[in-house]
Amino acid sequence: MSETILITGAAGQLGQRVIHHLLETYKVPVANLIAASRDTAKLAALAAKGVQTRKADFDDAASLEAAFKGVDRVLIISTDALAVPGQRLKQHTTAVNAAVKSGVKHIAYTSMPSPDKSLVTFAPDHLGTENAVKASGLPYTIIRNAWYLDNYMHSMPHNLQGGSWYTASGDGKVPNISRDDCALGAAAALASGTADSATYTLTGSQSLSADEIAATIASSVGKPLSAVKVSDEQLLQGLLGAGLPDFVATMLVSADANIRAGNFDQVTDDFTKLTGKQPQTLEDFFVANKAALTA
Ligand SMILES: NC(=O)c1ccc[n+]([C@@H]2O[C@H](COP(=O)([O-])OP(=O)(O)OC[C@H]3O[C@@H](n4cnc5c(N)ncnc54)[C@H](OP(=O)(O)O)[C@@H]3O)[C@@H](O)[C@H]2O)c1
C-alpha cells in the first residue's frame, strides 16, 4: 500500500498508539505516515523514527488545509475540547471541510457508540461530526469507540483505598474496551486501504454492570471493592466536592445515566472483524495495571 495516512492528535494517548500499530503491527512504511499536532515539538520521538510531522490546529482552518495537502487518508481523532459547548463540533466540522478542500480521499473519525441515542453531554458533537463526514461525499470509516477501560484508572486507585465506588449507573451494563484496542482497530481500518464507507463500534466482548466490574477489579488486584449505587444528584455533588470542573462532573454523571438507561449495552464483534483478534479482557487489563491501581 502506498497511500499517505495522516493522524491528527498524534501526540495524544490514542494517536500515539494508532501510529505504533500502523508501524509495528501493520508494517505501514514510515514514509507513508504523517503525524499532526498543534505543537510539532510534541512529536519529536516520532520524527526521530522518520515519521513526517505537521502542525494542525482544529481552531485554525488554514493550518488543517496545509496539513492535509497530499494526504490520501486522514484519521480525525476527536478533540478533548469539552469546556466550551459547540467548540468541538466546530473544530471537527472545520477538519472535515479542510479534508475535502485539500483533496483527501478517505476520512476516518473516532466517534462514540450510538451518538443518536445517548444521554452523554458530548454525544451531539459526535453525531454532528458523523453527519458532516457523511455529507462530505468522501468515503469514510467511522470508528465508534466504547468507554475506555483506561478511564477507570482515574478513579479506581482512590476507590480501592476506601473499598467503595460511588456510581449512578445502577444495574446498567457497559462493554468497556481498552484504549490500546481502540488504537489497534483504528490502525487496522486505516491500513486496510478500503475504498468503502463503513461504521464500526469497537467494544469489549462482555457488557458488565458496576457490581460485576467492581468484583473483577477486586479479584484482579486482591483488594475489596463494592459498587455503591447513588443518584445522579448525589454523584454530581460528590464529583464537584472532589474539585472536578462543572463540565467534567456533568459529563461523568451523564455517562452513568446513559449506562443506567441501557444505551451503552451493546456488544459487537467489529473489533475482531477489523483485527482478527479478541479484545483484551477486563481481568487482563486490571491485572496488568495492578501496580498503578493499588499504589
Ligand atoms: N471512549 C472513551 O472512553 C474516551 C475517553 C477519553 C477520550 N476520548 C476521546 O478520544 C480522543 C482521544 O483520546 P486520547 O485518550 O488520545 O485523549 P488525549 O490524549 O487527551 O488526546 C487528545 C488529543 O486532542 C488533540 N487536540 C485537542 N485540541 C485540538 C486542536 N484544537 N487541534 C488539534 N488537535 C487537538 C490533542 O492534540 P495536540 O495537543 O497534540 O494538538 C490531543 O492529542 C479524546 O480527545 C476524546 O475525544 C474517548
PDBQT file of the ligand as one rigid body, heavy atoms in Angstrom, charges set to zero:
ROOT
HETATM    1  N1  LIG A 301     -14.013   6.354  24.527  1.00  0.00    +0.000 N 
HETATM    2  C1  LIG A 301     -13.553   6.902  25.633  1.00  0.00    +0.000 C 
HETATM    3  O1  LIG A 301     -13.743   6.386  26.744  1.00  0.00    +0.000 OA
HETATM    4  C2  LIG A 301     -12.751   8.158  25.577  1.00  0.00    +0.000 A 
HETATM    5  C3  LIG A 301     -12.055   8.580  26.722  1.00  0.00    +0.000 A 
HETATM    6  C4  LIG A 301     -11.298   9.737  26.646  1.00  0.00    +0.000 A 
HETATM    7  C5  LIG A 301     -11.270  10.460  25.456  1.00  0.00    +0.000 A 
HETATM    8  N2  LIG A 301     -11.959  10.040  24.369  1.00  0.00    +0.000 N 
HETATM    9  C6  LIG A 301     -11.939  10.792  23.089  1.00  0.00    +0.000 C 
HETATM   10  O2  LIG A 301     -10.901  10.246  22.301  1.00  0.00    +0.000 OA
HETATM   11  C7  LIG A 301      -9.950  11.263  21.979  1.00  0.00    +0.000 C 
HETATM   12  C8  LIG A 301      -8.570  10.665  22.019  1.00  0.00    +0.000 C 
HETATM   13  O3  LIG A 301      -8.363  10.125  23.296  1.00  0.00    +0.000 OA
HETATM   14  P1  LIG A 301      -6.967  10.266  23.992  1.00  0.00    +0.000 P 
HETATM   15  O4  LIG A 301      -7.001   9.337  25.119  1.00  0.00    +0.000 OA
HETATM   16  O5  LIG A 301      -5.877  10.159  22.979  1.00  0.00    +0.000 OA
HETATM   17  O6  LIG A 301      -7.003  11.773  24.512  1.00  0.00    +0.000 OA
HETATM   18  P2  LIG A 301      -5.799  12.802  24.695  1.00  0.00    +0.000 P 
HETATM   19  O7  LIG A 301      -4.524  12.097  25.000  1.00  0.00    +0.000 OA
HETATM   20  O8  LIG A 301      -6.286  13.845  25.642  1.00  0.00    +0.000 OA
HETATM   21  O9  LIG A 301      -5.628  13.436  23.272  1.00  0.00    +0.000 OA
HETATM   22  C9  LIG A 301      -6.499  14.434  22.805  1.00  0.00    +0.000 C 
HETATM   23  C10 LIG A 301      -5.918  14.969  21.518  1.00  0.00    +0.000 C 
HETATM   24  O10 LIG A 301      -6.760  16.004  21.030  1.00  0.00    +0.000 OA
HETATM   25  C11 LIG A 301      -5.926  16.887  20.308  1.00  0.00    +0.000 C 
HETATM   26  N3  LIG A 301      -6.498  18.217  20.226  1.00  0.00    +0.000 N 
HETATM   27  C12 LIG A 301      -7.162  18.893  21.183  1.00  0.00    +0.000 A 
HETATM   28  N4  LIG A 301      -7.492  20.123  20.736  1.00  0.00    +0.000 NA
HETATM   29  C13 LIG A 301      -7.000  20.204  19.475  1.00  0.00    +0.000 A 
HETATM   30  C14 LIG A 301      -6.994  21.223  18.494  1.00  0.00    +0.000 A 
HETATM   31  N5  LIG A 301      -7.559  22.423  18.704  1.00  0.00    +0.000 N 
HETATM   32  N6  LIG A 301      -6.396  20.976  17.314  1.00  0.00    +0.000 NA
HETATM   33  C15 LIG A 301      -5.793  19.777  17.066  1.00  0.00    +0.000 A 
HETATM   34  N7  LIG A 301      -5.762  18.771  17.964  1.00  0.00    +0.000 NA
HETATM   35  C16 LIG A 301      -6.348  18.995  19.155  1.00  0.00    +0.000 A 
HETATM   36  C17 LIG A 301      -4.629  16.939  21.086  1.00  0.00    +0.000 C 
HETATM   37  O11 LIG A 301      -3.598  17.142  20.154  1.00  0.00    +0.000 OA
HETATM   38  P3  LIG A 301      -2.351  18.125  20.395  1.00  0.00    +0.000 P 
HETATM   39  O12 LIG A 301      -2.367  18.585  21.831  1.00  0.00    +0.000 OA
HETATM   40  O13 LIG A 301      -1.172  17.277  20.081  1.00  0.00    +0.000 OA
HETATM   41  O14 LIG A 301      -2.541  19.218  19.411  1.00  0.00    +0.000 OA
HETATM   42  C18 LIG A 301      -4.531  15.556  21.716  1.00  0.00    +0.000 C 
HETATM   43  O15 LIG A 301      -3.600  14.754  21.036  1.00  0.00    +0.000 OA
HETATM   44  C19 LIG A 301     -10.184  12.368  23.022  1.00  0.00    +0.000 C 
HETATM   45  O16 LIG A 301      -9.761  13.607  22.533  1.00  0.00    +0.000 OA
HETATM   46  C20 LIG A 301     -11.668  12.274  23.242  1.00  0.00    +0.000 C 
HETATM   47  O17 LIG A 301     -12.386  12.966  22.215  1.00  0.00    +0.000 OA
HETATM   48  C21 LIG A 301     -12.682   8.891  24.403  1.00  0.00    +0.000 A 
ENDROOT
TORSDOF 0
